[in-house]
């Protein structure tokens, strides 16, 4: 997670011992605390964590799914999200057949932002290349700060698009994402080229 410009997910991201530590020291105590205080919480509870020299620490709790972390996670869902949300809202999660199943491998979401971001993004700039990318297998483009007028799309905010891919590995997912981004264009378009690659430079066009 890069605080807004991209995120990636992989089976290798959280080793089994660290996962157990997170659940035992943070997740389960939080749920028990809600129960102890009589809070029948229903919805998303997003744990923002930082790994320190003495283990995972809580930075924040969010009562919503994160952006753009969620887009990367959605790419790996192997279940019907709408069905799961409906079951959660009606208190019937235990009746959802199969529960949450996840695709193996990795996924990436890279945010394409407008000129001026992270300040005020430039609006009304035409976006081209979205139609040409529809055939890129394994990728999805989530619209964030866009507006459609007739058959054309224009920027309407700072973070314009979330370009995502799923693949057997992070490297392959990154290659798919940046191939798809290369076919999209608008004036002032900017994005990071290091999501999942651990590089230190960004790309501006």
Secondary structure, 3 states (H helix, E strand, C coil): CCCCCEEEEECCCCCHHHHHHHHHHHHHHHHHHHHHCCCCCCCCCEEEEEEECCEEEEEEEECCCCCCHHHHHHCCECCCHHHHHHHHHCCCHHHCCCCCCECCCEEEEEEEECCCCCCCCCCCCEEECCHHHCCCCCEEEEECCEEEECCEEEECCCEEEEEEEEECCHHHHHHHHHHHHCCCECCCCEEECCCCCCCCCEEEC
